[in-house]
């Protein structure tokens, strides 16, 4: 039996119900059969990272442009008048983006 990857338990159940060979393998030796099953990790999905990076990048750009517009129309004078919420959201987005893009250390035990 080749190794099969499943994202969810429902996907596994559907495959088990429809595949008689898999059912027979589970009846004969459940331990060996389950060792051939692997769950897909969400980390393997590169689109998650692309969407998050894009959303955080758009947030950062929107904060910068919003602050520039507020200064340009005269609603804010200098950098001390920038609303605190814009500073907080911008800082959080930059921190999240840095944390997401920073390399992680991997230890092999």
Secondary structure, 3 states (H helix, E strand, C coil): CCCEEECCHHHHHHHHHHCHHHHHHHHHCHHHHHHCEEECCHHHCHHHHHHHHHHHHHHHHHHHHHHHHHHHCCCCCCCCCCCHHHHHHHHHHHHHHHHHHCCCCCCCC
